[in-house]
Amino acid sequence: MTGSVRQQELLEAAYAWVLEHGWAGMSLRPLAEAVGSSPRVLLYLFGSKDGLVRALLARSRADQLAVLDAVGGAADLATVGARVWAWLAAAEHRALLRLWLEAYTRSVGDPGDGPWAGFAAQTVADWDALLADHQPHPGTDAAAAERALLLAVLRGALLDLLATGDRPRVDAAVASHLAGI
């Protein structure tokens, strides 16, 4: 998102707040107070609360796509899966991934044109494209199914990890799946 320096500063401050507190408690007045602004200024800079949510979703998506750097020059799908899992499972990404999960869930429940609409579908498309880049014949039905299964395993493992914190168990499950690719 481009905008004024003040808009960018407020976006970063609001993003830090949302990372810490999540989406559920996001109300304009407390958020504005926490970031040193006013609801009126936030509405002016972002057009509406929905506009602010969309800007925050775009900001979080940029952090989520940082996993591309973690993949590096991986040559095959199993290696990519292992590197993606290592990134997802890293403790320093917990707040971001909790935020992703909340946004993903809200998106699934937003079939219209609200601020959450399309977030989940775009996330799946982003990850599918990342995985397809590491398949020899990504356009085949079999390759698409293989990516969909890997994505489902990674997403499910992430949910288990966020719920239980039991990394050894979840790591073993992911490794077991990746060994079969």
Helices and strands as residue ranges (DSSP letters): H 5-21, H 28-34, H 39-46, H 49-64, H 67-71, H 77-89, G 91-93, H 94-108, H 119-132, H 141-164, H 167-179
